[in-house]
Amino acid sequence: MRTFKKISIAFILLISVNIYGSSTPKKKGPPEGLGVGIGYIYSESEYVGDDSKHLPMPLISYIKGNFFLRGLNAGYSFYNNDWFRSSVLVDSKFFAGGYESDDSSALSGMDERKGTVLSGGQLNFRLWKLKLDVKVMRDILGVHGGYEGELKLRTNFPISVLFKDWPFTMVGASVGYQYNSHSYNNYYYGVKDSEVTSQRVKFITKDSWSPAFGTFVRTTLSEKWKLMTFYNLKFLSEEIRNSPIVDKNKTSTLAIFFNYQL
């Protein structure tokens, strides 16, 4: 956990820079309309012997009033003011999480773990230069029947505070915890009686809270083009690390997107 403490200190320093730049005019939210683009996602697998995933993918975004669509995720903000926002969300997890038994020799004989679709809600609280996000999502396809959640504190500031000649670039960071219910963890990290081998013991676990750190950089290249980069680092809780099919203490995800506003 020493690494997470160092990251938390860095997050506090970023807040200090944000406060320093508080006189910078605020940038309006993303423009309404349709956007298209292409992206690349790198995702590190926590499973024994499983290779990291490299996924190029098209990107479609649409914003109209309180409704937004970003790739395979959508939502609607039904209450929004200067200090608080509440939203309902639908997130597709078909390309995130899970595995097939032939992904590695260590997973041979395991039943396939599939992705799913989640629905739920999110509350965003604006606390001066900080934002507090609280999100709870539930599996609506009955794949694992569990919940995912997130408690996150984040901040952002325009890089023009430090580099006046740069194109408008927003930099942000977040620290928090990601929650998995026991149903989620047992589906993706558990080992059933039928999957036990001489090298793999039965494993049943419980709810977990995993510390996480995230950063993003969003650059306006022109009136129509934007470049967005996201990075997330998650420190797996012991309820996940203790699984016989997991051999990582932490995982990371990197996403890069080019978006063109039509």
C-alpha positions in Angstrom: 0.0 0.0 0.0 3.1 2.3 0.1 2.7 2.9 -3.6 -1.0 4.0 -3.1 0.1 6.4 -0.4 2.7 8.0 -2.7 0.0 8.4 -5.4 -2.3 10.0 -2.9 0.4 12.5 -2.0 0.9 13.3 -5.7 -2.9 13.8 -6.0 -2.8 16.4 -3.2 0.0 18.2 -5.1 -2.1 18.2 -8.2 -4.9 19.8 -6.2 -2.4 22.5 -5.1 -1.7 23.3 -8.7 -5.4 23.4 -9.4 -5.9 26.0 -6.6 -3.0 28.0 -8.0 -4.7 28.1 -11.4 -8.1 28.9 -10.0 -8.2 32.3 -11.9 -8.1 30.5 -15.3 -11.4 30.9 -17.1 -13.5 27.7 -17.0 -14.0 25.7 -20.1 -17.5 24.7 -21.1 -18.5 21.1 -21.2 -18.3 18.9 -24.3 -20.3 20.2 -27.2 -23.6 18.7 -28.1 -24.0 16.5 -31.2 -22.4 13.5 -32.8 -18.8 12.5 -32.7 -16.9 9.7 -34.3 -13.4 8.4 -33.9 -11.1 5.5 -33.2 -9.4 4.3 -30.1 -6.9 1.8 -28.6 -7.2 0.1 -25.3 -4.5 -1.8 -23.4 -5.7 -3.8 -20.5 -3.4 -5.8 -18.2 -4.9 -9.2 -17.1 -4.8 -10.3 -13.5 -5.2 -14.0 -14.4 -2.3 -16.5 -14.2 -0.6 -16.8 -17.5 -3.1 -14.6 -19.4 -1.7 -12.1 -21.8 -2.6 -8.4 -21.7 -5.3 -7.3 -24.0 -4.8 -4.9 -27.0 -8.1 -3.8 -28.4 -8.5 -1.2 -31.3 -12.0 -0.1 -31.5 -14.2 2.5 -33.2 -15.7 5.3 -31.1 -19.2 6.9 -31.4 -20.3 9.6 -29.0 -23.5 11.6 -28.9 -24.6 14.3 -26.5 -28.1 16.0 -26.5 -29.3 17.8 -23.5 -29.1 15.6 -20.5 -28.5 12.4 -22.6 -25.1 11.1 -23.5 -23.7 8.1 -25.4 -20.0 7.2 -25.3 -19.1 4.0 -27.1 -21.1 1.2 -25.5 -22.1 3.2 -22.5 -25.0 5.6 -22.1 -26.7 7.7 -19.4 -29.1 10.4 -18.6 -28.6 13.2 -16.0 -32.0 14.0 -14.5 -30.8 16.6 -11.9 -27.9 18.9 -12.4 -26.8 22.2 -10.7 -23.6 23.9 -9.8 -22.9 21.5 -6.8 -24.7 18.3 -7.6 -25.6 15.9 -10.4 -27.5 12.6 -10.4 -27.5 10.2 -13.4 -28.8 6.8 -14.5 -26.3 4.8 -16.4 -26.0 1.7 -18.7 -22.5 0.3 -19.1 -21.5 -2.6 -21.4 -18.8 -4.9 -20.0 -18.7 -7.3 -23.0 -15.0 -6.4 -23.7 -13.9 -6.0 -20.0 -13.3 -8.8 -17.5 -13.8 -12.5 -17.9 -11.8 -15.1 -19.7 -11.9 -18.3 -21.7 -10.3 -21.6 -20.6 -7.8 -21.5 -23.4 -6.5 -18.0 -22.5 -3.8 -19.7 -20.5 -2.8 -23.2 -19.4 -3.6 -22.2 -15.8 -7.2 -21.6 -16.7 -7.6 -24.9 -18.6 -10.7 -26.7 -17.3 -12.3 -23.5 -16.0 -15.8 -22.6 -17.3 -15.9 -19.5 -19.5 -16.5 -16.2 -17.6 -18.4 -13.8 -19.8 -18.9 -10.0 -19.9 -22.3 -8.4 -19.1 -24.3 -5.2 -19.1 -24.7 -3.1 -16.0 -27.3 -0.5 -15.0 -27.4 1.8 -12.0 -26.9 5.3 -10.9 -24.2 7.8 -10.1 -24.1 10.9 -7.9 -21.5 13.6 -8.5 -20.8 16.2 -5.8 -18.8 19.3 -6.6 -16.7 20.3 -3.6 -14.9 23.5 -4.6 -11.9 22.3 -6.6 -12.8 18.7 -6.1 -15.5 16.3 -7.3 -16.7 13.3 -5.4 -18.3 10.5 -7.5 -20.4 7.7 -6.0 -21.5 5.0 -8.5 -23.4 1.7 -8.0 -24.1 -0.7 -10.9 -25.8 -4.0 -11.1 -25.6 -6.9 -13.6 -28.9 -6.9 -15.5 -28.2 -10.0 -17.6 -27.9 -12.3 -14.7 -24.3 -13.3 -15.7 -23.0 -13.0 -12.2 -25.9 -11.2 -10.5 -23.6 -9.0 -8.5 -22.8 -5.3 -8.1 -19.9 -3.0 -8.9 -19.3 0.3 -7.2 -17.0 3.2 -7.1 -16.1 5.9 -4.6 -13.8 8.4 -6.2 -12.3 11.9 -5.5 -11.1 13.7 -8.5 -9.8 17.1 -9.7 -8.7 18.6 -13.0 -7.1 21.8 -14.4 -6.1 23.3 -17.7 -2.4 22.8 -18.5 -2.3 26.4 -19.8 -1.8 27.3 -16.1 1.7 26.1 -16.6 2.3 26.2 -20.4 0.7 29.2 -22.0 1.5 28.3 -25.6 0.0 24.8 -25.5 -3.4 24.0 -27.2 -6.2 23.8 -24.7 -5.4 20.7 -22.6 -7.2 19.5 -19.6 -5.3 17.3 -17.1 -7.0 15.4 -14.3 -6.4 12.8 -11.6 -8.5 10.7 -9.2 -8.0 8.5 -6.2 -10.6 6.2 -4.7 -11.9 2.7 -4.3 -13.6 0.2 -6.6 -16.1 -2.1 -5.0 -17.0 -5.7 -6.1 -19.8 -7.7 -4.5 -19.2 -11.3 -3.5 -21.3 -12.6 -6.4 -19.1 -10.6 -8.8 -15.8 -11.8 -7.2 -16.9 -15.5 -7.0 -17.9 -15.5 -10.7 -14.7 -13.9 -12.0 -12.2 -15.1 -9.4 -13.8 -18.1 -7.7 -13.0 -21.8 -8.3 -16.0 -24.2 -8.3 -15.9 -27.9 -7.2 -16.1 -29.0 -10.8 -13.0 -26.8 -11.6 -10.7 -28.1 -8.9 -7.5 -29.8 -10.0 -4.3 -30.9 -8.2 -2.9 -27.4 -9.0 -6.1 -25.4 -8.3 -8.0 -25.5 -5.1 -11.6 -24.5 -4.5 -11.9 -20.8 -3.8 -14.8 -18.8 -2.5 -14.4 -15.2 -1.6 -16.4 -12.1 -0.4 -17.0 -8.4 -1.2 -13.9 -6.4 -1.9 -12.7 -2.8 -2.0 -9.7 -2.2 -4.2 -7.8 1.1 -4.1 -7.5 2.8 -7.5 -5.8 5.8 -9.1 -6.6 7.4 -12.5 -5.4 10.1 -14.7 -6.6 11.7 -18.0 -5.4 14.2 -20.5 -7.8 15.7 -23.0 -6.3 18.0 -25.8 -8.3 20.1 -28.2 -6.2 19.7 -31.4 -8.6 21.8 -33.5 -12.2 23.0 -33.5 -13.3 19.4 -34.5 -10.5 17.1 -33.4 -9.8 16.0 -29.8 -7.2 13.6 -28.3 -8.1 11.8 -25.1 -5.9 9.6 -23.0 -7.0 7.7 -19.9 -4.9 5.6 -17.4 -6.2 3.6 -14.5 -4.2 1.7 -11.9 -6.0 -0.7 -9.5 -4.4 -2.3 -6.5 -6.2 -5.7 -6.1 -7.7 -6.4 -2.7 -6.7 -9.6 -0.9 -10.2 -11.0 -1.6 -9.1 -11.1 -5.3 -5.3 -11.6 -4.9 -5.9 -14.8 -2.9 -7.6 -16.5 -5.8 -5.5 -19.4 -7.2 -6.2 -18.1 -10.7 -4.8 -14.6 -10.0 -1.1 -13.8 -9.9 -1.1 -10.0 -9.9 -1.1 -7.4 -7.1 -2.3 -4.6 -9.4 -3.6 -4.1 -12.9 -3.5 -1.1 -15.2 -5.5 0.1 -18.2 -4.5 2.6 -20.8 -7.0 4.0 -23.4 -6.3 6.5 -26.2 -9.0 8.0 -28.4 -9.1 10.4 -31.3 -12.6 12.0 -31.7 -14.0 14.1 -34.5 -17.0 16.3 -33.8 -19.4 16.2 -36.7 
